[in-house]
Amino acid sequence: MRRHKKSGVPAKQDSISGHTTVEFAALIRKRLGDPPDLVVRHLIMGGSPAVLLFLDRLADTKLLSETVLETIVRDSASSPGVPPAAQIPIAAVRYRSSLDESVEDLLGGKSLLFREGDDECLVLDTFGPRTRNVEEPTAETVVRGPRESFVENIGDNAALVRLGLKNAALRVRELHIGEHTKTTVYVLYVDGLAMPSVIEEVVRRLGGRQIKRVAGHGTVARQLQASPYPLFPTALVTERPDRVVAGLLEGRVAVLVDRTPFSVMVPSVFVEHLQSPEDYYENRMLQGIIRIIRYTMLHLAILGPALYVASVTFHHEMIPTPLLVTLLNQREVVPFPAALEALIMGFVFEGLREAGVRLPRPMGQAVSIVGGIVLGQAAITAGIVSPAMVIVVGFTAIASFTVPSLSLNAPQLILRVAFLLGAAVLGLYGVIVLYLFVLGHLLSIRSFGVPYFFPLVPISKAGMMDTFVVSRPEVQDLNPIEQGGIDD
């Protein structure tokens, strides 16, 4: 049985209709440049010549052998009038009349089955690449809670979200972005909770023609940022399905990218970068105290070196006299100003941390710990830095590690240097002026219409219940994002 073409079909040179199986296979070979991993099998199906094409290592050859090929060989003589889709024991099949669309499906791991005389070819979902299993998160670890993280397969990632959110209102929209890569992207949201304006804006930004290639979730995050050069992250990147489920129930839109074990969520506000999924699996009072510690540590990670430099350089009256005498005695042998001393130690620390990340895990930990101890002690002995500066820089490093979101690492480093330079020039006055400037910048940012400092500004009762203290999500029936003063 043939399927007739409808109106609006592609041009004749892109149409499959009218070709023989040999011509069809030759066209596919020509489009792909005659690759060595293209497998072509000529068959007899329903008394007519047919051809099966797939890419080795992308399509599941075991599935093809045990279902498709075996069925075709067994039923070709007994059912000559049955359409191909009714003979193939594959769950997901579709017809394609366009050669370009068929090639895209083939590159996506699917198989093409074309019977001579038909107007369309059959696309079989035989995608079966070798992927890793669901493992424990590495960037967002928790002591208690689910030990599941996203993987590189977008279908598996969507399934993990569905397992945590068994709701018929969950919507999944499929996009193919990247002029050259044609990367599959899923846009997830809960119908009735997510704002329609946010959904359409996400689809518009991702569907733009300016995207040439997709370099993982970073490309999607950059497309969804509030500005081309943001200081603070306005899109939340996470590898945890439970965090995506929580965000969807708060009215956010999540984006899954194929071949990327991370998801990007918008709108994003500042306070959620200081929240951890573990907050909802532990004692509420204890986690509320820990959240306050995180806010304090974030300030110390950014302002610690600047406050020390301002105190020892301009404001000696703020330091107790015995401590001031000790600090001055330590600095007598140091040849550099306090600001330059802090910059040198900060540079060394960032270099050690980068080396620890790039080296293999056991060796990286040894380099970070031993390198910091050895270099710090050697610098003190050589008179390059003072012991107090080593303590300040070390405490600053510890404070920076308490922030759960890795997206705040770069803003912390930039602001730390900026505040340090301001303290070196104007002392505490420079620190205060820069702090007010950064605060004003935070108040001016909007992520898809939601104020970045929400729920602090504007104040939201529902949102405030989950900012400094931990709310009870099992009884909370409000959508705080919807109350964030969205500008349509």
C-alpha positions, 0 to 999 in steps of 0.5 A, a space after each residue: 500500500 502506497 502513501 500519497 504525498 500531500 501538499 507542501 512536499 519538498 522540491 522534486 530533487 529532495 523527494 524520495 518518490 520515483 527512485 529505485 532502491 539502488 538510486 535511493 542508496 546511492 543518493 544517501 551515500 552521496 549525501 554522506 560522502 560514501 562513509 565506511 560505517 554506512 551499512 546497506 542491505 538489499 532485501 525483498 519485501 512483499 515481493 518488491 525490492 527493498 533496501 535497509 540503511 543504517 550507521 554502524 555503532 549508532 543503530 542497534 544491530 542486534 535489534 535489527 538482526 533479531 526483529 527487522 531482518 528476521 521479520 522481513 525474511 519470514 513474512 516477505 513471501 506470505 504477506 505481499 500486500 501488507 504495508 511495511 509499517 505493519 510488518 516491522 516489530 518496532 515500537 516507533 516508526 514514521 514515514 519520510 518523503 524528504 531525502 534531507 529529513 531521512 538523512 537527518 534521521 539516519 545521522 541520529 541513529 535511526 534506520 531507513 527502510 525503503 521499498 521500491 515503488 513507495 512514495 516514502 521511506 520508513 524510519 525505524 527507531 533503532 538508536 542504540 549507542 553505547 552510553 554509561 549508566 546512571 551514576 552518582 552526581 559528582 558536581 552536586 553531591 549530597 549525604 542524603 537524597 537520591 544518588 542519580 545524575 543525568 547522563 549523555 542520553 537525552 532520552 534517559 534524562 527525560 525518563 529520569 524527570 518523568 519518574 520524579 514528576 508523574 504528572 500528565 501536565 508535564 510537557 516536552 517540546 523537541 527542538 533541533 538547534 545548531 545549523 551544523 550539529 542539529 542537536 536534539 533539545 527538549 524543552 520541559 515545563 508543567 502546563 499551568 505552572 510555567 508562564 507562556 511568555 517564558 516558554 515562548 521566549 525560550 523556544 525563540 532564543 533556542 530556535 534562532 538561526 545564529 546558533 552554528 554549533 551546540 557545544 553542550 549545555 554551555 551553548 544553551 545557557 549562553 542563549 538563555 542568559 540575561 545579557 551576552 556578558 553576564 557577571 552573575 549566572 541567570 540560568 541555573 545549570 544542574 546535573 540532578 533530576 530531583 532539582 529539575 523536578 523541583 524547578 518545574 513545580 515552581 514554574 520554571 522551564 528546563 532544557 535538556 541537551 543531547 550528549 550533555 549530562 546537565 540541564 539548564 533551567 530558567 528563570 533563575 534567581 540569585 538565592 537558589 545558587 546558595 541552596 542545595 538539594 540536601 536542604 530538603 532531605 535533612 532537619 529543617 532547622 539545621 539546614 536553615 542555619 547552614 543556609 545562613 552560614 553559606 550567605 556569610 561564607 559567600 561574603 567572606 569569600 569575596 570580601 575577606 582579602 579586601 577587608 584585611 588589606 584595608 585594615 592593615 593599610 588604612 584603618 589600624 584603629 579597627 585592629 586590637 593593639 596586641 594583634 596590630 603589633 603582631 601583624 606589623 612585626 610579621 610584615 617587617 620582612 615582607 617586601 611587597 604591599 599587602 594588596 600585592 601580597 594578596 594578589 600573589 597568594 590568590 594567584 597561587 591558590 587558583 593555580 593549585 586548584 586548577 592543577 588539582 582539577 586537571 590532574 587525575 583524581 588521586 594525584 590532583 588531591 595530593 597536589 592541591 593539599 601538599 602543594 598548598 602546605 609546602 608553598 605556603 610554608 616556603 613562602 613564609 620562610 622566604 619572607 615573601 608573604 606573612 603568616 597572616 596573609 596565608 591564613 586569610 587566603 586559606 580561609 577565603 578558599 574554604 569559604 568559597 567551597 561552601 557555595 553549592 553552585 559551581 556557576 558562582 566560582 567565576 563571579 566570586 573570583 572577579 569580585 574578590 579581585 575588584 574589592 581587593 583593588 578597591 580596598 588597596 586604593 580607598 580602604 573601606 570606603 572603596 569596599 563600601 562603594 563597590 558593594 553598593 554598586 554590585 548590589 545595585 547591579 543585582 537589583 537591576 538584573 531580570 531573568 525572563 522578566 523575574 527580578 534576579 533578587 526575588 524573593 528579597 526584592 520584591 518581597 514575596 511571602 511564599 518565596 521568603 519561606 524558602 530563602 533563609 529557612 527551609 520550607 516544607 515542599 510537601 505542603 507548599 501549594 504556591 508557585 513563587 516564580 509566578 509572584 515574582 513580578 514578571 514583565 510580559 
